[in-house]
C-alpha cells in the first residue's frame, strides 16, 4: 500500500487527482476477491472440490511474491488447462465482487476535507478502463463520489493528449492549480 503523506499536500489548489489502486483502496482487497471468484469458477467447471485449495494457493503466492505469475503457477500446480486464462482475464477486468471495496481512512479523510473546501476531485487512472471502472463501481464512496470525473491516462495518451494539460482545460484552470495526490 502506498503511503501518501496527506499533510504535505497543499490545500490552495483547485483540482486534485487520485489514482485508484493503493490510493483510494488497498489493491489486494480487489485481487483477493477476484481469486475467490476464480477459485469457485474452477471448482464449478472441474466438478470437484478445488475452490478452497486454489484460493489458498493463489493467496499464498500473492502474499509471498506479488501478482506476477500467480495464474500460471496456479494452473500448473493444479494441472489446469490454458482455457482458464481467458476466464481469469474476464473476471479480473469486470468480475462482480462479493464484498464492497472500502476507501482507506487517510484517503477518505482527505477527500472529506477537499469536499468541505469546495475543491474539485477527479480520478486520473492508468490501465484497462473496464477494470478501473469496475473497481470504482465496487467502491463504497460513502457519498464522496458526487461530481467526481474519471479520466483514463492511456486513452488520453492514445489521443495524443497530455493528461495534465487536458485536465486543466477541462476544469478551466492553470496546470499549476492541479495536484496529483500520488506525487505525495
Secondary structure, 3 states (H helix, E strand, C coil): CCCCCHHHCCCCCCEEEECCECCCECHHHHHHHHHHHHHHHHHHHHCCCCHHHHHHHHHHHHHHHCCCCHHHHHHHHCCCCCHHHHHHHHHHHHCCCCCCEECCHHHHHHHHHHHHCCCEEEEEECCCHHHHHHHHHCEECCCCCCCCEEEEHHHHHHCCCCHHHHHHHHHCCCHHHEEEHHHC
